[in-house]
Amino acid sequence: PRHAPTAPRAYVRAVVPGPPPAGAPPTCLDPFGQGYRKSSSTPLEAGVGGILNLGTVSDGKPWRYYDVTGVKSYGSQQDLLDETGLSSLLSGYELMLAIIFPDRYKTASAISYTYLSADPQGEPVELSALLYIPDAALDGTKALTGISLTNHGTIGSNAECPTMKAQFEGALAWKNYAMVMPDYYGFGASADRPQAFLDPETTARGNIDAYLAARQLLEDRKVTLPSRLYSFGYSQGGFNSMANLKYVSEHPELSIRFEKVMCGGSPFDVELTWNAYTGGTFRNAIAFVPLSVVSVNEAHQLGIPYGNLFKGALLDNWKNWILSKEFTLAEIN
């Protein structure tokens, strides 16, 4: 059960009146998913109208909330590539793939889960992510080489996010890695909200919380956690990879260290990127202009009138094109 505190040093729990089992182990969580599992042997005592004695609730190991929402099995790496639609591009490279991925014909799983994080205003929000992992790691027959916090590229449609569509980066699970792929704020479980495109603080907080929840999921399944952690991505994913590094550098209390951060094709310099977008350098990136403006204006509730920002068909359709999450970037272009 989830138990968010209603006040400092306060907690709530729904129980059936009567004598509970000795040492009933409630989990007490803050609104962002961090908490403790009670580990003392003090019985939980409850009566009609309230708890008589819960005992100390912070005496257990720190715990992260997550909720598994689905599991998909892949018989081989080829099955994943077929689902992504990239098989035709890799036709004729089967031997190369077999050399690079010697375990590519073994099984792996894609585990969807939700977790708690913060929105741009710092309030609690439930987000979603996907974990690709070889089954040999789940059943304990082979130790993981590492964990990768994997950041997908820029998307416009909710149907493209990791929990909704197979991601080609998941193929690296067959290199014996656990691939943590957040949907990002504004997609998946939070698709009813505007996405936080180029918002490093919101995105990085959500990504790191996704990683911490994935660690908890793996620990609960008795998977030995590797020491190597990576962050990588391209396009928006590259921007978010760098944001992840900045976030953990500013939060040493998390004790998170990336072995390597790999990123590319990303808008690291806002002014240069904006000039390239609006100046026509990137003809295939027209949608990035309204996407950037709408994301900042909506996610951070700036309240700038869109009549001051857009005109013509874009002014008439920005809400449908950008906020509905029904259109890909190519369709918006």
N, C-alpha and C positions, 0 to 999 in steps of 0.2 A: 504493500500500500504506500501511497505518497502522503506525506504529512508536512505541509508547509507551515512554518511558524506564523502565528497571527500577531505576535508581539515579541520583543526581546525576552528570551528565556521562557517563552510559552510555546505550547505545541497542542495539536488536536489529534484525536484518534477515535474512529468509530469502532465500538466493540459490542459484543453480545453480553448482556449482564450475566453475572455468574462467575464462579471460580475459573480462571484461565489456567492453562498449563504452566508449570513452574518455569521461570526464565523465558517467558514469551518474548521473542526478539523483534520489537518494532524497529523500523527504520525511520529516522527523523531527518527530513531534508529542508534546506532553505529553499526559497522560491526559484533558485537557479540550478537546482539539482545536486548540490553538494551537501553531504550529511554524514551521519554515523549510523551504524547498526549496533544496537544495544548488545553488549557482550557480557554484562554482569549476570549473576545467577539470581538476582533479586526478582521475585515473581511480580508480574504485572497484576495489580489488584484493581478491579473495576466494579462499580455498582450502578444502580439505576440513577441516571442523571450525571454521571461523570466518572473520571478515573480517580481512584483513591490513592494509588501509589504506582508510579511508573518507574521510579528509580532513576539513576543517572543515565542519560541517553547518549552522552558523548564519550563513553568509555570503550567503544568499539573502534574498529579500523575505519578510516574515512572511506566513504562510498559515493559513487556517482550514479545518478538516476539514468536509466535508459529503458526503452520498451521496444522489444522486437516486434515489428509489424508484418514481416514476411521473409521467407527464405526461398531462394531459387537455386537449383542445382544445375551445374554444367558438367556434362560427361567428359569434356575436353576443352582445351583452349579454342579449338576450331569451332566448337558450338557457339562460343561467345563471339568470335569474329564473324561467324555467319549471321548472328543476330544484329550486330552493328552495321552490317552491310559492307564491310571492308574486304570480305573474302575475294571479291573480283579484283581488287587492287593488288592483292597479295598472291594472285594465281601464278604458279610457277616458282614460288619461293618456299615451297613446303620443306625442302631439304634444309634451306637456310634456317627456317623457323625451328626445325627439329634439332639443329645444332645449337641454336641460341637458347631454346627452351627444351631441354632434354625430358622434362616431365609434362610436356604439353598435352599428352593423351591421358593424363590422370584427371581426377575429378576435383572440382572446386565449388565453393558456394558463394552466393551473393546474399548477404543478410541486410535487410532494411530495418532501420530502427529510428525512433524519435528520442529526443533528449531536451534538456532545458538550457536556455541561454538568455541573452539580453537583446532587446530591440534597440534602435538608434537612440531612444530616450532613456535607456537603462532599465526598462521594465522587463519582467520575465516573459519569455516567449518559448513555445515549443517548436523546435526545428527538426529536420530529418536528414538522414545520411545513409550511405550504403557502404558495406564492408565486403570487399572481395577477399577471399582467403582460401588457400588450398585445403582440401579435406584432410590431408595428412597432418597438417598442423592442428586442426580441430580434434582429431582423434589421438594426438600425441605420438604418432609414429615418426614425425619429422619436425625438428625445431625450426621456427621461423628465422629467416636471415635478417629481416628487418621489418619495420612498419613505415609506410609512406602516407603522409597527409597529402592527398592528391587533389589538386584544384582544377576543376573543369574550365573550359574556355567560355567565352561570352555566348549567352543564349538569350532568346526572347520569349520562347514558348515553354510553358511548364512541362509539356510533354517531352522536353529534351533533358530534363534534370536527371541525375543518377538514379533516384528511386523510381523513376518512370521509364527510363530507357537505358539499354545496355551501353556501357562506356568502353571505348577501346583501351583506355588506360588500365582497365581491369585485367587485360592480358598479362600484365606484369605479375599478377598473383602466381602465375605458373613459373616465375623465377623464385618462388618461395617467399613472397612478401604478402603482408596484410595491407591491402590498399583501402584507406579510409577516404571516402569521397562524399563530402558534404554537398547537400543540394544548394546551399547558401540561403540567407534570409530573403524571403520573397518567393521561394519555390518550394515544392513538395508540401510539407505540413503547414507552411506559412504562405502558400500561394495566394491567399486572399489579401496579402500585404504588398506594397510596392517593393521591388527589388532594390537592394542597396548597392547598385553598380558604382564602382570606384569609391566606395566608402570603406576605408581600410579598418577603422576601429570596429565597426559592426561586423564586418565580414570575418576579420581575424578572430574576434571573440567567439563567434559562432563556430569557426573552424576548430579552434583549440578545444572548445567544449565538446565538439564531435569526437575529437581524438581521445579526450579523457573518458568520455562515455564508452568509446570502443575498447579502450584499455580495460574498463570495468567489465564489459561484456566478455572479453577474452579471459580475464582473471576468473570470472564466475564459471567459465567452461574449462578451467584448469589448463589453459594454454600458457606455456612458458613465454613470457614477454622478452623479446630481444632487446639488446642495448642500443641498436642502431635505429634512429628515427630520421626520416627525410621529409622535405617539403618540395613539391615541384608542380609546375603548371606552365601553360602557354596562353598568351593573350590575357584575358581577364584572370585566368588561372595563374599567370606569371606575376601579375600585380598582387594577387592574393597571397602567393607564396612569400613575396617580400613582406607583405603586411603581417603574415604569420611570424616571421622572424623578428620584426619590430615589436610585436606584441609580447612574445616570450622574453625578449630582452628587457622590456619594461616591467615584466612580472616575474622576477627571480624566485618568488615564493612558490611558483608552480614547478620549479626544478625540471624544466623542459629544455633540452638542448638538441638542436638539429645537427646531425652528422654532416649533411650537405643541404643547401637550398639551391634548386635549379629552376631558372625561369627565363622566359624570352617572349618576344613579340608583344611587349606590354607597355601601357601608357604610364611610365614611371614619372615623366615630366609632364605635368598637366598642361602647361601653356604650349609647349612644343606639340603635344598630341592634339590639342584643340585646334591649333593652326593647321596641322596636317589634315584633320578631319574637314574643317570648314574651307580650307583652301583647295580641296579637291585632290590632294595627293593620294588618298585612299578612296577610290571610286566605289569599292565594295563595302565601305564602312559608313555609308550615309546614315544608317539607323543609329549609329553610336551617338550622334549629336543630340537628337531628342531623348535618347535613352539616358544619356548623362544628365541632361537638364531635369528630366522628370524624376529620376531616381533621387537626386539631391533635394529637389524641391518638395517631393512627397515624403520620402523617408525621414527627412529632418524637419518636416512641417514648417517650411519657410513662409509659405503663403504668398509667394510671388504670383500675381495674376498672369495667366498664360497668354492673355492678349498682349502683354509686354514682351513675350518671348517668341511666340510663333505667329504665323499668318497663313492664310489660304487653307488648303486641304489639311495641313498638319494641325492647325489650330482647331479645325472642326473634328479631327479624328484622333488626336493624341491619346485620349483616354482609352479608346478601343484598341488602338495599335500597340500601345506600350503597357498599359495597366491590365489589360484583359489576360495577358500571358497566352493568348491563342495563336499568335503569329511568330514564325521564325524570323531571324534577322534578314534572311534573303527575301522573305515575303514583305517585310517592312520596307526594305530597300526598293 
